[in-house]
C-alpha cells in the first residue's frame, strides 16, 4: 500500500466564474511555491441532539453546515500566484506598464535623485504617482538605465527618487523611455474574487478541490538573513474529494521560476529617508469575512468579505528619541519597501508603498541584556485620500513581472 508523505504535494488555484462552483476550464491555474503549510480543511458544524433518553445516554450528533479555512506559507517571489493573490486581497486589478518617451516631455535631465522634464506633466498627463516604480532605458548616461526607481515625490516636471541612485546628467536627452512598472492599488469599488484551490496528493494520486475560497489575509515578513515570507489565509464554502481518474483536477498549472526575495536585497524608506537599522518588518492585510448558515443548504450562499484592515510591525535599533517624538505627536509618515532579486539589471522586483501610517505603540526594554537596544513599533495604517501626486489607496504594489 502507498502512503502519502508531506513532500510530494501540489497546490494550485484558479479564479472562479461563479462563486462556489467548480471551474469549467481546468487549464490556466497557478501553482503555489509552498513552504511547510497547514493548507485548507473542511469543517462541519456539530449538531447535538437535546433528547433525554431513559437509559441516561447521549444521542449521537449530526454534522451540519460546512466551512473551509486554512492558510499557505510561501517564500515571496514576483509574478504567478503572487500577483493573483495580491489582486485578491487588494480587491483591485493590476494596471499595465506605461512607456513614456522622453520626447513626450520634450526632453529630460537627471540629478542624483531626480528626473527633470523640460515640459509636459508627469502627474496630470502621464499619471505618475508617489510609490510608483519606474525604469529608464536608452538614456545617454548608461549608468542610469534599467534601475528600479521608486517615486518619492512627484510634481509636474520633477520625479524624485532616493538619493544617489542616479548619475547627474545636465544634457537634454529626448531619445529614451521611462517605463512605469505594473501597479496595483485599492479601487473605489472592490472587485471580489473567489477561487477553486486544489490540494493534490501526488503519491496516492488523489485531490481535494476547495470551492468558493476567498483570500482574506496576507502577511509579509522581512527578516535579515532570511527569505521574505508570505502567508495567505483563506475562507471558503465547500470541498470536493476527487476520485482516481479525476485527479489532478487542474491540467499543467503554471509554476513561476523567479528567484525568491530576501530582505538583505531590499531598500526601505521610512518617514522620508532610507533606513539601514531595521531588524524586522511585517505587514498584515486582513479582510473581515464570514459565511452565513441557511435553511435547506449545507453551504453558505457566498463568503461575504467586508472591511480590509492593514497593520504592521517594525523592529529596529534605537539611536535617538526621534521615534518617540513621532509617537507622541501622532505624526503620519510614509513607508516603502523595494524588494529585488539578486541578479544583473534590470532586476525583477516587487515594490510596496504605504502612503499613510503612524505609530500606535512603541516599546523598548529598559536594558540589562547583551547587544543593541531594540525598539518595537506597531503601525496604524489607513487609506490615503486622493491628492496631487498620490493615489487614493491604503497600499501600492508594483511588479516587474509580466501578467
N, C-alpha and C positions, 0 to 999 in steps of 0.2 A: 504493500500500500504506500502511495506517495503522500507525504505530509507537506503542507505549505510552510515555508520559512518566512522570516521577516525581511528578506532582502530582494527576492525575485518578485517584485510587485510593480505595478504601473498604475499611475493615476492620471486621468485625462479629463478635460471638461470642454463643453461647448454650450454657447448661449441657446436658450430655448426660444422657439417661436411662440409657443403658448405655455404659460407658467404651469409647471407640474405635469407636462405631457412629454413623453419621450420624443426626441427629435427624429424627423423622418429621414434625414440625410446623415449618415454616420461618418462621413469624411469631414475634414476641416477642423477637427478638435485640436486642442493644445495640451501637450503633456507637461505635467509639473516635474521640476527637478527637485526631488524630495530629500530632506534630512529625516531623521527619526521623527515620526509624527503620530498623533493619536488617530488621525483620519476621521471619517464620518461614521456615525452609528444611527440606527433606527431605534427610537424609544416608543414604548407603548404605555398609555395610562393604565394603571391597575384599578379595576372597578371591583370593589369589595362588597359582597352581599351583607346586608344587615339582618338577615334571617336569624331567629333564635331557635335553635334546634333543641329538641327534648333530650338528646343524648349529650348536650353540652359541648359539641364540637363545632368548629367554624366551617361554614360552607366555602368551598373553593371559589376564588375570584375569577374574573374575566379580564381580558385585555381589550382596551378600547382605543381612544384617539392616538394617532400617530404623529410623531415629530421627528425631525432629523437635526442633529447638531454635531459639531466637531471642528477640527482645525488641521491645517497642514503647515509644516515648517520647511523653509527653503533657504538657500543662500541666494541673495539678491543678484540677479543678472538681468540686463536690459533686453527688451523685446519679448516676443512669445507670450506665455501665460502671465508674465509680469504686467505687460501692457494691458492685457484683457482684464485682469483683476483690479488694476488701478482704475480703469474706467468704471468698473462695477462699484467700487467703494466711493469714488468721487461722484458717481452717477452723472458723468459727463461723457464727452466724446473727444478723442484726440483730434486736434487741428493739424492739418498737414504742414509740411515745411514751406517756408516762404522765402523765395530767392529775390533779393533786391539788388539790382545792378548799381554800381557806384554812379553811373551816368544818370540814373533816375533822380539822384540827389545832386546833379551837376558834376561834383567830384568830392573826394574826401581827403582828409589828412588824419594823422594819428598822433596822439600823445602817448605817454607811458601807461595811461589808464583811461583813454577816451578815443572815440571815433567821431570826428567832426565833419559835418557836411557843409558844403557851400550854400546850398539852397534846398528847398523842399521841407518835409516834416516827417521825422522818424515816428512820431507818436500819432498825429492826426491822420496822415495819409498812409503811412506804411504799417501802422498798427502795432508797433513795438511797445512792450510794457516792461516795467521793472520785474525782474525774476526770469525773463526770457533768456534762453541760451542761444548764442549765435556763433558762426564761424566766418572768417574772411577767407576768400580764395582769390588767386591771381593778383594779389596785392604786390606792388613793386618792391616792397620790403619782404623778402621771403620769410623772415622770422615771424612775421605776423600772420602767416597763413595756417589754416587748419587747426587753430587752437579753439578749445571750447571756452567761451567767454560768457559769463552771466551778467546781465544788465543790473547795475546797482543804482542807477539814476538815469532818467530819460527826459530830454527836452526836445523841442522841435529840431534842433540842429546837432545836439550832442548826446551820444550814448556813453555813459561812464561804466567802467569795469574795475576790477580790483587793481591796485597799484602795481606797476612794473610787470604786468602781463603782456604789454605791447611794447614795441620799439617805436620811439618817436620818429615820425617822418612828416616834415612840413611841406613836402612836394605834393601838389594836387594830383590825385590819382582817379581816373574816370573809367578804368577798364576792368576792374574786378567785380566781385559779387559778395554781398553779405547775405548769408543764409540763416534764417531763424529756424531752429530745430522744432520738431513736433512738440506740441504742448497740450496740457490737459488742465482745465480749471473746473470749478463747480458752476454749472449753468443756472440761469434764473429758474428754469423748470427742470427738476431732476428727471433723468432717464433711468427707469428701473430695469434691471437685468436679472434674469434668473438662469440657472444652468442645470444641464444634465452633468453629473460627475460620476465617472466610472472608477471603481477600485477593482483592479484585475489581479487576481492571484495566479501568477503565471505557471507555477509548478503543477497546480491541480486544474488549470485551465478554466477557471470559473470567475465570474464577475458579479459585483453588486453595482447597480446603477441607481444613483440617488437623484430624485426629481424635485423640481421647484426650489433649488438651492440658491439663496442669495448670499453674496459676500457681505457680511455685516461687521467685519472687523479686519483691520490691518495694523500690524505692529512692526515697526522698523527699529532695529537695534544696531548701533555702531559702537564697537569697542576696539581699542588699539590692538594690533597684532592678531586680528581675527576677521573672518569673513563677515560682511554685513548680513545680518539675519532678518528674515521677514516671516511673519506668521499670518496666515489668512484664516479667518473664522467664518463659519457658515451656519445658517439655519435653513432648513428645508422642510418639504412636505411628506415625502414618501420614498420608498425604495423598491426596486425590482431585483429579485435574486435570479440571475440568468442561469440557464442550463447549458450543459455541454452542447456545442454546435452554434450557440448564440453568443459565446464568449471568445475573444473580447468583443465588446459592443462597438467601440469606435475602430475604424479602419485607418491604420497608419497615422496616428496623431503626430503633429509637428513637435519636434524637440529642438529647442534652440541650442546653439553651441557657443554662445557668447561667454566670455570669462566672467566668473563671479567677482563681485566688487569687494574691496577691502577698505576699511576706514582709513588706513595709512595713506592711501592714494587720494583721499578726499581733501577738499578745501572747504572750510566753514567760515561764514561771516556771521557776526553777532553784534547787534547794536552799532552797525556801520563800520566795522573793522574786521579784518582777518584775525582768527584766533588759532593759537597752537598749543593751548594749555587745557583743552577739554580732555577728560579721561573717559567720557562716555556720553552718548547722545541717543535718546529714544524718542520716537514719535508714535502716537497711538490714535488711529482713526476708528471710531466706534459708532455704528448705526443702531439705534433702538429698533428692535423688530420682534414680532411675535405672530403666531398663527392663532386662529380662533376656532374652538370646537363648535361643530354644528350638528344638529339632529339629522340623521339619515346618511351620514358620511363619516368615515374614519379619518379623513384628512380635512384640513382647513381649505377653504376656497382659494386662499392666497397666503403668502408670507408677507405681512404688512410691515414695510420698513418706513421709519419716520425720521427723527432728527439725527443728523450727523454731528458728533462731538469730537473735537480734536484736542489732544493734550500732549505734553512732552516732558521729558526729564533730561537735565544736563548735569553732569558732574565735572568738576574741574578744579585746578589748583588755585588756592587763594593767594593773591598777590597784593591786594589792596581792598578798600571798602567800596569800590565803585558799584559792585552788585548790590550791596546793602543800600546804597543811595537809590538805585533803580527800584528796588523793592519798596522802600519806604515812601517814595514819591509816586508809586504805581505808574511808572514810566513805560509807555509802549515802545516796542522796537521790532525790527525785522530779523529773521533768522534764515540763512540759506546754506544749503549743502550741495556741493558738486562732486558726485562720485564718478570716477573714471577708471577704465580698465588700464592695466599696466601694459601698454603697447605703444608703438610709434604713432605719431599724429597722422590723420585725425583719430583721436581716441574715442571709443564707444563710451557713452556717458549717460548718467541719469541725474537730472537736476531737481532739487526740492527747494521751494521758496515759500516761507511762511511770512506773509506781509504784516500780520498784526498779532503780537503776543506780548505778554508781561509776566512777571513772576507772581505766582500765587503762594509760594512758600520758598524760604531759603534757610537751610540749616547747615551747620558745620560742627563737628565735635570740638570741644574746647582744646583738646590736645592730650599729650601724655603717651602717645604711641610713636613708633618709629615712622619715618617717611614724611611726605608732604601733608599739609593740611588740605582736606578735600571738602569743597562746598557741593551741596546737592540743591539744585534749583528746579522746582516744579513750574512748568509753563502753563499759563492760561492762554488759550488761543481762540480767536474769534474771526468772523468774516470781515474782510476789508470792504468798505463802501467804495464803489467806483469813484476814481479821482483821476486827474490828469496823469497819465503815465502808469496807471495801476488798473489791473483787472479787479472786478468785484468777485472775490473768491476767498475761501479760507486757506487755500494752498494752490501752488502752481507746480506741476510736474513737467519736466522736459526730457525728451528721449532722442538719442541719436539713431535709434534703430528704425528701419522701415517697417510699416504696419504689416 
